[in-house]
Amino acid sequence: MPDKDILKIKDWAEEDRPREKLLLKGINSLSDAEILAILIGSGSKNQTAVDLSKKILSQVNNNLHELGKQSINELTKNKGIGQAKAITIIAALEIGRRRKLSDILNRKQINKSRDVFDVFHPILSDLPHEEFWILLLNRANKIISKIKISQGGITGTVIDIKMIIKNALEKLASSIILCHNHPSGNITASNADNDITNKLVEASKLFEIQVLDHVIIGDNKYYSYADDNKLN
């Protein structure tokens, strides 16, 4: 039986209700749980939407990046979260990711490893699997194209060197930047990472294309081969 002492959100003081609080004080006044509560709209019989949101966030250590990795099946394990609400949460996080990416891509020129991180972090940071991408640049280091080469599992993905070179030649790229993620969050380059990097550096030289960097992204940090002087 539901606890009769539990207040529904409509019984709260108006300034404490998430929607009303947003109208009165602005979006920045809301906690992550309150914003999530607005998205899901309602809770369950025994808890408000805010309480349910707090529970969901606590399961990912109150980390929105980790929440972005949750699947529909994982979210719907919470009582009060059906498929429609789970889809709403995932869609909202994806919109945020795409907004950040759109802002970053307005800066077309790549000057340092942090610029590469800023381009790919919105794409790769929340993924539960590995993906390998390339940036193709012109002589002014401006982005010609951003291309996903492969998608794999938790511990790796298959990279086709011929496909990377083919894309670079077709787009008349002067240089290439490699980027992939480590879902574990560990940004240490593996032997396989070193091997594919060295092979691509050598293969690109045959076509007078330069590999400028290989950036590995893990959560909110990254490793750069160029910064570490590991590109020969």
N, C-alpha and C positions, 0 to 999 in steps of 0.2 A: 504494500500500500504506500502511496506517496506520502511524504511528510507534510502535514498541513501547515507546519511552521515555515516551510520554504517559500520565500517570496518570489512571485513571478516578476519578470522585468517590468511589466506594466504597473506593478505595485511600488516600484522604486521611486525615489524622488526624481522629478523630471530631468534635473541636471546630471543624474547618474545613469540614465538610460543611454546606451551607445548612440542611437540615432539622434536623439534630442541633444545629447552632449556634443555631437559633431556639429549640429546646427547652431548651438549656443556658443561653443568655444573653438570650433574648427577641428580639422582632421588630426592635427598634431597633438591635440589633447588626449587622444585615445591611445590606450595600450594595444599591444598586438592582439591580446585576447578579445578586446572590445571590437576591434576591426574584424577579426574572424567571426565574432558573434553576429555582426551585421550581415556578413556573407551567408552564414548558415540559417539566419532568420529565427530559428527556434531551437530549444533544447529537447530534453526528454521529460517524462512525467516527474522525475525526481531531481532534475537540475535545470537551471536556466541555460540559455545559449552562451552566456559569458562563462559559467562554470564548466560547461562542456568544452568550450574553447580553451579554457585554462588546462583542462585535463589533456586535450589533444596536444597542446604545446608542451606540456610537461613530459610527454612521451618522447619528445625530440629535444629535450633539454632546453626548451624555449628558444630554439634556433630555427629561424625561418628557412635557412638553407637546407637544413635537415628535413623540415616539413615539405619542402619542394621535392624531396626524393621519395615521399610517400606515394604508394600506388592507391588506386581506388579500393582495392581489396583490403589494404592495411587501414585506410581511413574508415571504411564501413564496419570495422570490428568494434568501433565505438558505438554504444547504444545511443540512438538519436541521430546518427549519421547514416543516411541512406545513400544510394547511388547518386541521386540528383545533387545532394549537398556535397558529396565527395568531388563530383565533377566541377561544381562551382568553386571549391577551394583550389583545385588543380588549375582551373582556367584562370582564376584571379592571379595566382602566382606566375603563371605563364605570361599574362599580360604585363606584369611588373618586369619580368625578365626581358620581354621584347621592347618595352619602353626604354629600359636602360641601354639595350643594344642599339636602338635607333639613335639615341643621343650620342653614343660613342661613334657610330659609323658616320656621323656628320663631320667628324674629324678624319679626313681621308688619309692623312699622311702618318706613316709609322717612323718614329725617330728613336725609340728605345723599347726595351723589353716590356716596360710597364704599359706601353701603348698596345702591345699584343695581348697582354693580360686583360686589359680593359675591353678589348674586342671580344675575347673568347670566354671570359669569366661568366657573363650572363648565359652563355650557351652550355657550358660544360660543368659548372661548379655543382649543380644539383643532381647530375646524372648518376644512376646506380651502375652504369656500365661504361666501358671505355669507348671513346670516339677519337678518330684521328682526322684533323683538318689541316688545310693549307691556306695561306694568304699568298696571292700572286700580286706582285708589285711592279710598277713601271720604274723608269730610271730616277724619278724624283721621289721614290719610296711611297708613292700614293697607291692605294688599294685598287687593283683592277677587279679582283674577284675573291670571294671567300668560298671554299669548296670542302664539303665533307668527303673524305676518301674512304673511310671504313667505320664500321661499328662492330664492337665485339662484346665480350663478357666482362666480368668483374676484374679479371687479371690481365687482360690483353686484347689486342685486335690485330688482324692481319693487314699489313700494308703492302700495296703493290707499287713498287718503284716506277714501273713502266707507266702506270696510270697517272702518277704525279707529274712525270716528265711530259707526258702527252698533254695534260691540261695546261702546263706552263707554256709549251710550244704553241698550242692552239690560241692561247690568249696573248701571245707575244710578250710574255713576262720577262723582265730583266732579272728579277730575283724572287726567291721563295722563302717564306717563313713557315716552319712546321709547328704544329701545336696539337697536343693531346692531353687528356685528363687521367688522373689516378683516382678512382672512386674512393680508395682507402684514405685519401687525404695526405698520404706520404708522397712528397715531391722528389724523393731521391731517384735519380735516373738508374734504370736497370741495365743489365748487360744487353738486353734486346733493344732498349732505347738507344744505347750507344752504337750498336751495330747498324741499325737502320739509319741513324743520323750520318754515320761515316759513309755508308753506301750511297746515300742521297747526295752528300757533298761531292763525292767523286763522280757520280753519274752526271750531276748537273754541270760539272766543269766541261764535259765533252760538248755541251751545247751552249757554252758561255753564259750559263745561268748561275747566279750565286745563291747559295743557301745562307741567309743572313742570321737565322736563329732557329732554335728548336725550344719551345717553351712548354713546360709540363705544369699543369694546373691541378692543385689539390685544395678543395674548399676555398679559403680566402688567401691562399699564398701560391707562389709559383717558383719554378726553377728555370733559369735561362742558361743555355749552353754558351751563348755569346758573352754574357756577363761573366761566366766562369772560364772564358778563353778555351772552350773545349771544341771549337770548330776549326778543323785543320784544312 
